[in-house]
Amino acid sequence: MLDVMVSPHILDTYIHLEKEIVREERTAPAPALSHSLGRVEDLAIDLEAAQQRLSRFARTPSGASDESLREVLIDLGVDKSPDVAAEHEEFIANINRQ
């Protein structure tokens, strides 16, 4: 048997290191990684569903016909008064953009 003298400081450092190694080996990263990957998959599914809803919304027509828009403008009195037309100019411009 080899008899080696080791200083108490070196021995304490070695024991501390061994304890750290044991602690790190007990806390394997695989479960946390698996949980995170599952969460990423869930978020990807949620994102895909939201994108599909958004694309359906974008394709849905507003439902306003030319006739109904004409009726709204008549109800506002735009056709009878230039002053009223000026008041509603921004509203009319927004309708025309759509």
MMTF fields as JSON, N, C-alpha, C and O atoms, coordinates in Angstrom:
{
  "mmtfVersion": "1.0.0",
  "mmtfProducer": "UNKNOWN",
  "numBonds": 391,
  "numAtoms": 392,
  "numGroups": 98,
  "numChains": 1,
  "numModels": 1,
  "chainsPerModel": [1],
  "groupsPerChain": [98],
  "chainIdList": ["A"],
  "bondAtomList": [4, 2, 8, 6, 12, 10, 16, 14, 20, 18, 24, 22, 28, 26, 32, 30, 36, 34, 40, 38, 44, 42, 48, 46, 52, 50, 56, 54, 60, 58, 64, 62, 68, 66, 72, 70, 76, 74, 80, 78, 84, 82, 88, 86, 92, 90, 96, 94, 100, 98, 104, 102, 108, 106, 112, 110, 116, 114, 120, 118, 124, 122, 128, 126, 132, 130, 136, 134, 140, 138, 144, 142, 148, 146, 152, 150, 156, 154, 160, 158, 164, 162, 168, 166, 172, 170, 176, 174, 180, 178, 184, 182, 188, 186, 192, 190, 196, 194, 200, 198, 204, 202, 208, 206, 212, 210, 216, 214, 220, 218, 224, 222, 228, 226, 232, 230, 236, 234, 240, 238, 244, 242, 248, 246, 252, 250, 256, 254, 260, 258, 264, 262, 268, 266, 272, 270, 276, 274, 280, 278, 284, 282, 288, 286, 292, 290, 296, 294, 300, 298, 304, 302, 308, 306, 312, 310, 316, 314, 320, 318, 324, 322, 328, 326, 332, 330, 336, 334, 340, 338, 344, 342, 348, 346, 352, 350, 356, 354, 360, 358, 364, 362, 368, 366, 372, 370, 376, 374, 380, 378, 384, 382, 388, 386],
  "bondOrderList": [1, 1, 1, 1, 1, 1, 1, 1, 1, 1, 1, 1, 1, 1, 1, 1, 1, 1, 1, 1, 1, 1, 1, 1, 1, 1, 1, 1, 1, 1, 1, 1, 1, 1, 1, 1, 1, 1, 1, 1, 1, 1, 1, 1, 1, 1, 1, 1, 1, 1, 1, 1, 1, 1, 1, 1, 1, 1, 1, 1, 1, 1, 1, 1, 1, 1, 1, 1, 1, 1, 1, 1, 1, 1, 1, 1, 1, 1, 1, 1, 1, 1, 1, 1, 1, 1, 1, 1, 1, 1, 1, 1, 1, 1, 1, 1, 1],
  "groupList": [{"groupName": "MET", "atomNameList": ["N", "CA", "C", "O"], "elementList": ["N", "C", "C", "O"], "formalChargeList": [0, 0, 0, 0], "bondAtomList": [1, 0, 2, 1, 3, 2], "bondOrderList": [1, 1, 2], "singleLetterCode": "M", "chemCompType": "L-PEPTIDE LINKING"}, {"groupName": "LEU", "atomNameList": ["N", "CA", "C", "O"], "elementList": ["N", "C", "C", "O"], "formalChargeList": [0, 0, 0, 0], "bondAtomList": [1, 0, 2, 1, 3, 2], "bondOrderList": [1, 1, 2], "singleLetterCode": "L", "chemCompType": "L-PEPTIDE LINKING"}, {"groupName": "ASP", "atomNameList": ["N", "CA", "C", "O"], "elementList": ["N", "C", "C", "O"], "formalChargeList": [0, 0, 0, 0], "bondAtomList": [1, 0, 2, 1, 3, 2], "bondOrderList": [1, 1, 2], "singleLetterCode": "D", "chemCompType": "L-PEPTIDE LINKING"}, {"groupName": "VAL", "atomNameList": ["N", "CA", "C", "O"], "elementList": ["N", "C", "C", "O"], "formalChargeList": [0, 0, 0, 0], "bondAtomList": [1, 0, 2, 1, 3, 2], "bondOrderList": [1, 1, 2], "singleLetterCode": "V", "chemCompType": "L-PEPTIDE LINKING"}, {"groupName": "SER", "atomNameList": ["N", "CA", "C", "O"], "elementList": ["N", "C", "C", "O"], "formalChargeList": [0, 0, 0, 0], "bondAtomList": [1, 0, 2, 1, 3, 2], "bondOrderList": [1, 1, 2], "singleLetterCode": "S", "chemCompType": "L-PEPTIDE LINKING"}, {"groupName": "PRO", "atomNameList": ["N", "CA", "C", "O"], "elementList": ["N", "C", "C", "O"], "formalChargeList": [0, 0, 0, 0], "bondAtomList": [1, 0, 2, 1, 3, 2], "bondOrderList": [1, 1, 2], "singleLetterCode": "P", "chemCompType": "L-PEPTIDE LINKING"}, {"groupName": "HIS", "atomNameList": ["N", "CA", "C", "O"], "elementList": ["N", "C", "C", "O"], "formalChargeList": [0, 0, 0, 0], "bondAtomList": [1, 0, 2, 1, 3, 2], "bondOrderList": [1, 1, 2], "singleLetterCode": "H", "chemCompType": "L-PEPTIDE LINKING"}, {"groupName": "ILE", "atomNameList": ["N", "CA", "C", "O"], "elementList": ["N", "C", "C", "O"], "formalChargeList": [0, 0, 0, 0], "bondAtomList": [1, 0, 2, 1, 3, 2], "bondOrderList": [1, 1, 2], "singleLetterCode": "I", "chemCompType": "L-PEPTIDE LINKING"}, {"groupName": "THR", "atomNameList": ["N", "CA", "C", "O"], "elementList": ["N", "C", "C", "O"], "formalChargeList": [0, 0, 0, 0], "bondAtomList": [1, 0, 2, 1, 3, 2], "bondOrderList": [1, 1, 2], "singleLetterCode": "T", "chemCompType": "L-PEPTIDE LINKING"}, {"groupName": "TYR", "atomNameList": ["N", "CA", "C", "O"], "elementList": ["N", "C", "C", "O"], "formalChargeList": [0, 0, 0, 0], "bondAtomList": [1, 0, 2, 1, 3, 2], "bondOrderList": [1, 1, 2], "singleLetterCode": "Y", "chemCompType": "L-PEPTIDE LINKING"}, {"groupName": "GLU", "atomNameList": ["N", "CA", "C", "O"], "elementList": ["N", "C", "C", "O"], "formalChargeList": [0, 0, 0, 0], "bondAtomList": [1, 0, 2, 1, 3, 2], "bondOrderList": [1, 1, 2], "singleLetterCode": "E", "chemCompType": "L-PEPTIDE LINKING"}, {"groupName": "LYS", "atomNameList": ["N", "CA", "C", "O"], "elementList": ["N", "C", "C", "O"], "formalChargeList": [0, 0, 0, 0], "bondAtomList": [1, 0, 2, 1, 3, 2], "bondOrderList": [1, 1, 2], "singleLetterCode": "K", "chemCompType": "L-PEPTIDE LINKING"}, {"groupName": "ARG", "atomNameList": ["N", "CA", "C", "O"], "elementList": ["N", "C", "C", "O"], "formalChargeList": [0, 0, 0, 0], "bondAtomList": [1, 0, 2, 1, 3, 2], "bondOrderList": [1, 1, 2], "singleLetterCode": "R", "chemCompType": "L-PEPTIDE LINKING"}, {"groupName": "ALA", "atomNameList": ["N", "CA", "C", "O"], "elementList": ["N", "C", "C", "O"], "formalChargeList": [0, 0, 0, 0], "bondAtomList": [1, 0, 2, 1, 3, 2], "bondOrderList": [1, 1, 2], "singleLetterCode": "A", "chemCompType": "L-PEPTIDE LINKING"}, {"groupName": "GLY", "atomNameList": ["N", "CA", "C", "O"], "elementList": ["N", "C", "C", "O"], "formalChargeList": [0, 0, 0, 0], "bondAtomList": [1, 0, 2, 1, 3, 2], "bondOrderList": [1, 1, 2], "singleLetterCode": "G", "chemCompType": "PEPTIDE LINKING"}, {"groupName": "GLN", "atomNameList": ["N", "CA", "C", "O"], "elementList": ["N", "C", "C", "O"], "formalChargeList": [0, 0, 0, 0], "bondAtomList": [1, 0, 2, 1, 3, 2], "bondOrderList": [1, 1, 2], "singleLetterCode": "Q", "chemCompType": "L-PEPTIDE LINKING"}, {"groupName": "PHE", "atomNameList": ["N", "CA", "C", "O"], "elementList": ["N", "C", "C", "O"], "formalChargeList": [0, 0, 0, 0], "bondAtomList": [1, 0, 2, 1, 3, 2], "bondOrderList": [1, 1, 2], "singleLetterCode": "F", "chemCompType": "L-PEPTIDE LINKING"}, {"groupName": "ASN", "atomNameList": ["N", "CA", "C", "O"], "elementList": ["N", "C", "C", "O"], "formalChargeList": [0, 0, 0, 0], "bondAtomList": [1, 0, 2, 1, 3, 2], "bondOrderList": [1, 1, 2], "singleLetterCode": "N", "chemCompType": "L-PEPTIDE LINKING"}],
  "groupTypeList": [0, 1, 2, 3, 0, 3, 4, 5, 6, 7, 1, 2, 8, 9, 7, 6, 1, 10, 11, 10, 7, 3, 12, 10, 10, 12, 8, 13, 5, 13, 5, 13, 1, 4, 6, 4, 1, 14, 12, 3, 10, 2, 1, 13, 7, 2, 1, 10, 13, 13, 15, 15, 12, 1, 4, 12, 16, 13, 12, 8, 5, 4, 14, 13, 4, 2, 10, 4, 1, 12, 10, 3, 1, 7, 2, 1, 14, 3, 2, 11, 4, 5, 2, 3, 13, 13, 10, 6, 10, 10, 16, 7, 13, 17, 7, 17, 12, 15],
  "groupIdList": [1, 2, 3, 4, 5, 6, 7, 8, 9, 10, 11, 12, 13, 14, 15, 16, 17, 18, 19, 20, 21, 22, 23, 24, 25, 26, 27, 28, 29, 30, 31, 32, 33, 34, 35, 36, 37, 38, 39, 40, 41, 42, 43, 44, 45, 46, 47, 48, 49, 50, 51, 52, 53, 54, 55, 56, 57, 58, 59, 60, 61, 62, 63, 64, 65, 66, 67, 68, 69, 70, 71, 72, 73, 74, 75, 76, 77, 78, 79, 80, 81, 82, 83, 84, 85, 86, 87, 88, 89, 90, 91, 92, 93, 94, 95, 96, 97, 98],
  "secStructList": [7, 7, 7, 7, 7, 7, 7, 2, 2, 2, 2, 2, 2, 2, 2, 2, 2, 2, 2, 2, 2, 2, 2, 2, 2, 2, 1, 7, 2, 2, 2, 2, 2, 2, 2, 2, 2, 2, 2, 2, 2, 2, 2, 2, 2, 2, 2, 2, 2, 2, 2, 2, 2, 2, 2, 2, 2, 2, 2, 1, 7, 7, 7, 7, 7, 2, 2, 2, 2, 2, 2, 2, 2, 2, 2, 2, 6, 6, 6, 6, 7, 2, 2, 2, 2, 2, 2, 6, 2, 2, 2, 2, 2, 2, 2, 2, 2, 7],
  "xCoordList": [0.838, 0.0, 0.881, 1.921, 0.448, 1.205, 0.723, -0.47, 1.614, 1.258, 1.633, 2.811, 0.598, 0.848, 0.231, -0.901, 0.976, 0.477, -0.173, 0.435, -1.4, -2.124, -2.515, -2.943, -2.359, -2.712, -4.222, -4.973, -4.673, -6.115, -6.862, -8.011, -6.22, -6.852, -7.12, -8.204, -6.159, -6.325, -7.399, -8.208, -7.413, -8.412, -9.819, -10.758, -9.962, -11.259, -11.724, -12.899, -10.8, -11.132, -11.583, -12.547, -10.885, -11.241, -12.632, -13.443, -12.908, -14.212, -15.327, -16.388, -15.064, -16.044, -16.329, -17.483, -15.301, -15.453, -16.249, -17.114, -15.959, -16.691, -18.175, -19.034, -18.47, -19.871, -20.573, -21.735, -19.879, -20.455, -20.736, -21.769, -19.816, -20.0, -21.226, -22.037, -21.364, -22.514, -23.815, -24.793, -23.823, -25.024, -25.394, -26.565, -24.411, -24.672, -25.146, -25.989, -24.613, -25.037, -26.473, -27.169, -26.921, -28.303, -29.3, -30.433, -28.891, -29.803, -29.529, -28.904, -30.002, -29.791, -30.588, -31.717, -30.02, -30.718, -31.816, -32.638, -31.838, -32.795, -34.255, -35.012, -34.691, -36.103, -36.47, -37.532, -35.607, -35.888, -35.917, -36.766, -35.0, -34.964, -36.226, -36.82, -36.627, -37.827, -39.056, -39.897, -39.155, -40.278, -40.267, -41.311, -39.107, -38.997, -39.339, -40.014, -38.888, -39.202, -40.702, -41.276, -41.328, -42.776, -43.512, -44.498, -43.026, -43.641, -43.477, -44.397, -42.309, -42.08, -43.049, -43.595, -43.262, -44.213, -45.628, -46.345, -46.028, -47.355, -47.499, -48.533, -46.465, -46.506, -46.572, -47.253, -45.867, -45.904, -47.311, -47.783, -47.975, -49.35, -50.283, -51.128, -50.124, -50.948, -50.717, -51.661, -49.467, -49.139, -49.764, -50.316, -49.678, -50.267, -51.78, -52.338, -52.435, -53.883, -54.229, -55.196, -53.447, -53.696, -53.497, -54.254, -52.484, -52.246, -53.387, -53.773, -53.927, -55.057, -56.293, -57.011, -56.538, -57.681, -57.495, -58.443, -56.285, -56.004, -56.196, -56.756, -55.734, -55.889, -57.364, -57.781, -58.15, -59.592, -60.238, -61.111, -59.808, -60.349, -59.988, -60.814, -58.777, -58.319, -59.078, -59.29, -59.485, -60.212, -61.697, -62.378, -62.213, -63.636, -63.979, -63.385, -64.927, -65.299, -65.992, -66.59, -65.905, -66.486, -68.004, -68.618, -68.61, -70.054, -70.795, -72.016, -70.092, -70.734, -70.857, -69.863, -72.078, -72.288, -72.262, -72.353, -72.137, -72.154, -73.465, -73.49, -74.551, -75.864, -75.94, -76.442, -75.446, -75.507, -74.617, -74.96, -73.483, -72.621, -73.31, -73.21, -74.003, -74.732, -75.806, -75.999, -76.504, -77.541, -76.956, -77.554, -75.812, -75.159, -74.807, -75.042, -74.248, -73.869, -75.091, -75.029, -76.189, -77.429, -77.956, -78.386, -77.923, -78.381, -77.555, -78.08, -76.284, -75.428, -75.712, -75.321, -76.371, -76.676, -75.522, -75.47, -74.605, -73.419, -73.81, -73.167, -74.865, -75.261, -75.955, -76.111, -76.371, -77.132, -76.334, -76.69, -75.262, -74.556, -73.043, -72.505, -72.356, -70.897, -70.239, -69.165, -70.89, -70.333, -70.355, -69.387, -71.456, -71.566, -70.569, -69.939, -70.424, -69.458, -68.05, -67.259, -67.732, -66.402, -66.195, -65.101, -67.27, -67.174, -66.873, -66.134, -67.431, -67.293, -66.249, -66.228, -65.41, -64.43, -63.506, -63.248, -63.01, -62.098, -62.819, -62.264, -64.06, -64.859, -65.059, -64.894, -65.409, -65.63, -64.335, -64.349, -63.224, -61.929, -61.601, -61.098, -61.884, -61.638, -62.501, -62.038, -63.753, -64.642, -64.102, -64.096, -63.655, -63.146, -61.889, -61.662, -61.068, -59.838, -60.148, -59.386, -61.259, -61.611, -62.241, -62.615],
  "yCoordList": [-1.172, 0.0, 1.233, 1.276, 2.227, 3.45, 4.44, 4.736, 4.936, 5.88, 7.282, 7.629, 8.091, 9.434, 10.418, 10.24, 11.435, 12.489, 13.569, 14.081, 13.897, 14.92, 16.001, 15.714, 17.231, 18.33, 18.356, 17.945, 18.828, 18.894, 19.771, 19.489, 20.809, 21.692, 20.945, 21.061, 20.203, 19.434, 18.369, 18.143, 17.721, 16.696, 17.314, 16.751, 18.462, 19.144, 19.55, 19.409, 20.048, 20.444, 19.237, 19.319, 18.118, 16.895, 16.406, 16.047, 16.389, 15.936, 16.858, 16.398, 18.152, 19.119, 18.876, 18.908, 18.639, 18.37, 17.093, 17.052, 16.065, 14.801, 15.003, 14.456, 15.781, 16.049, 16.825, 16.558, 17.772, 18.521, 17.607, 17.728, 16.701, 15.761, 14.885, 14.685, 14.365, 13.524, 14.315, 13.808, 15.56, 16.394, 16.647, 16.559, 16.957, 17.216, 15.961, 16.04, 14.809, 13.561, 13.208, 12.567, 13.615, 13.347, 14.215, 13.797, 15.403, 16.315, 16.248, 17.136, 15.196, 14.995, 16.035, 16.354, 16.558, 17.576, 17.01, 17.767, 15.705, 15.108, 15.409, 15.78, 15.269, 15.574, 17.031, 17.303, 17.952, 19.37, 19.638, 20.386, 19.034, 19.207, 18.628, 19.243, 17.459, 16.822, 17.691, 17.858, 18.237, 19.12, 20.36, 20.771, 20.949, 22.152, 21.856, 22.653, 20.735, 20.368, 20.135, 20.507, 19.525, 19.333, 20.659, 20.83, 21.586, 22.925, 23.633, 24.303, 23.482, 24.084, 23.487, 24.211, 22.183, 21.541, 22.079, 22.354, 22.229, 22.78, 24.194, 24.542, 24.999, 26.369, 26.397, 27.243, 25.476, 25.409, 25.053, 25.597, 24.149, 23.774, 24.966, 25.244, 25.67, 26.863, 27.925, 28.565, 28.108, 29.104, 28.733, 29.591, 27.473, 27.001, 27.234, 27.689, 26.919, 27.123, 28.61, 28.975, 29.454, 30.899, 31.415, 32.264, 30.903, 31.322, 30.882, 31.615, 29.693, 29.224, 30.083, 30.429, 30.43, 31.305, 32.66, 33.229, 33.175, 34.477, 34.439, 35.371, 33.368, 33.291, 33.172, 33.726, 32.462, 32.383, 33.748, 34.131, 34.48, 35.816, 36.744, 37.547, 36.641, 37.513, 37.226, 38.13, 35.978, 35.617, 35.933, 35.986, 36.146, 36.4, 37.8, 38.774, 37.916, 39.259, 40.031, 39.444, 41.331, 42.165, 42.071, 42.384, 41.651, 41.484, 42.753, 42.729, 43.839, 45.099, 45.168, 45.095, 45.308, 45.417, 46.884, 47.778, 47.112, 48.484, 49.173, 50.365, 48.411, 48.985, 49.43, 50.514, 48.6, 48.978, 50.183, 51.024, 50.275, 51.449, 52.703, 53.773, 52.568, 53.707, 54.179, 55.381, 53.228, 53.586, 54.321, 55.277, 53.887, 54.56, 55.99, 56.913, 56.175, 57.523, 58.425, 59.614, 57.868, 58.649, 59.006, 60.135, 58.034, 58.297, 59.395, 60.178, 59.451, 60.502, 61.859, 62.891, 61.866, 63.113, 63.627, 64.81, 62.752, 63.136, 63.623, 64.511, 63.036, 63.393, 64.754, 65.289, 65.317, 66.57, 67.784, 68.918, 67.553, 68.707, 68.52, 67.538, 69.454, 69.374, 69.502, 68.947, 70.241, 70.381, 69.041, 68.675, 68.324, 66.998, 66.045, 65.244, 66.127, 65.281, 65.553, 64.624, 66.824, 67.18, 66.624, 66.175, 66.655, 66.118, 64.619, 64.122, 63.914, 62.454, 62.003, 60.839, 62.903, 62.602, 61.445, 60.555, 61.457, 60.388, 59.044, 58.022, 59.051, 57.832, 57.265, 56.066, 58.123, 57.7, 57.177, 56.19, 57.833, 57.376, 55.985, 55.142, 55.737, 54.406, 53.347, 52.235, 53.686, 52.731, 52.417, 51.261, 53.435, 53.23, 52.374, 51.628, 52.468, 51.656, 50.176, 49.31, 49.904, 48.51, 47.909, 46.737],
  "zCoordList": [0.0, 0.0, 0.0, 0.657, -0.745, -0.882, 0.167, 0.242, 0.95, 2.007, 1.55, 1.469, 1.25, 0.754, 1.739, 2.188, 2.06, 2.954, 2.086, 1.146, 2.419, 1.684, 2.685, 3.803, 2.263, 3.168, 3.381, 2.497, 4.53, 4.811, 3.794, 3.455, 3.321, 2.338, 1.025, 0.453, 0.565, -0.677, -0.493, -1.392, 0.657, 0.934, 0.974, 0.411, 1.634, 1.684, 0.284, -0.056, -0.509, -1.874, -2.683, -3.444, -2.518, -3.237, -2.818, -3.672, -1.534, -1.035, -1.545, -1.965, -1.499, -1.998, -3.483, -3.91, -4.246, -5.674, -5.917, -6.791, -5.152, -5.288, -4.979, -5.669, -3.953, -3.607, -4.724, -5.028, -5.328, -6.444, -7.63, -8.289, -7.894, -9.007, -8.76, -9.664, -7.544, -7.203, -7.357, -7.907, -6.868, -6.963, -8.43, -8.8, -9.25, -10.672, -11.394, -12.287, -11.016, -11.652, -11.288, -12.075, -10.114, -9.697, -10.453, -10.691, -10.826, -11.523, -13.022, -13.602, -13.613, -15.049, -15.836, -15.466, -16.902, -17.691, -18.597, -19.114, -18.79, -19.725, -19.373, -20.271, -18.113, -17.824, -18.117, -18.676, -17.746, -18.005, -19.507, -19.991, -20.233, -21.685, -22.321, -23.207, -21.869, -22.402, -22.149, -23.033, -20.956, -20.617, -21.508, -22.014, -21.7, -22.53, -23.987, -24.638, -24.496, -25.879, -26.055, -27.078, -25.064, -25.11, -25.123, -25.839, -24.331, -24.292, -25.64, -26.11, -26.256, -27.575, -28.599, -29.431, -28.541, -29.457, -29.244, -30.206, -27.964, -27.667, -28.219, -28.789, -28.048, -28.555, -30.077, -30.656, -30.727, -32.192, -32.673, -33.671, -31.971, -32.322, -32.132, -32.983, -31.003, -30.752, -31.818, -32.279, -32.205, -33.224, -34.566, -35.256, -34.93, -36.189, -36.197, -37.195, -35.08, -34.991, -35.107, -35.776, -34.465, -34.539, -35.963, -36.432, -36.642, -38.026, -38.933, -39.844, -38.693, -39.5, -39.262, -40.2, -37.979, -37.684, -38.339, -38.881, -38.292, -38.885, -40.397, -40.974, -41.042, -42.499, -42.883, -43.9, -42.088, -42.359, -42.19, -42.969, -41.173, -40.937, -42.089, -42.522, -42.58, -43.662, -44.957, -45.765, -45.155, -46.378, -46.289, -47.313, -45.069, -44.89, -45.374, -44.913, -46.294, -46.76, -45.647, -44.746, -45.721, -44.671, -44.639, -43.619, -45.722, -45.758, -46.144, -46.3, -46.298, -46.666, -48.181, -48.904, -48.642, -50.09, -50.493, -49.652, -51.78, -52.289, -51.93, -51.626, -51.97, -51.661, -50.199, -49.902, -49.296, -47.879, -47.597, -46.765, -48.277, -48.108, -48.632, -48.031, -49.747, -50.311, -49.334, -49.15, -48.707, -47.738, -46.534, -46.041, -46.068, -44.936, -45.308, -44.529, -46.486, -46.92, -47.075, -46.763, -47.551, -47.67, -46.282, -46.051, -45.349, -43.979, -43.313, -42.521, -43.631, -43.072, -43.71, -43.165, -44.828, -45.52, -46.353, -46.691, -46.683, -47.452, -48.843, -49.403, -49.395, -50.763, -50.859, -51.957, -49.726, -49.758, -49.301, -49.622, -48.556, -47.992, -48.093, -47.582, -48.745, -48.821, -47.448, -47.218, -46.528, -45.176, -44.436, -43.77, -44.56, -43.938, -44.584, -43.894, -45.883, -46.592, -46.084, -45.918, -45.835, -45.327, -43.923, -43.583, -43.093, -41.731, -41.748, -40.897, -42.696, -42.753, -43.778, -44.178, -44.189, -45.241, -44.851, -45.662, -43.612, -43.177, -43.137, -43.542, -42.648, -42.606, -44.011, -44.237, -44.93, -46.321, -46.939, -47.675, -46.643, -47.163, -46.634, -47.377, -45.351, -44.776, -45.442, -45.697, -45.723, -46.403, -47.798, -48.219, -48.503, -49.863, -49.876, -50.828, -48.835, -48.775, -48.59, -49.022, -47.953, -47.679, -48.899, -48.887]
}
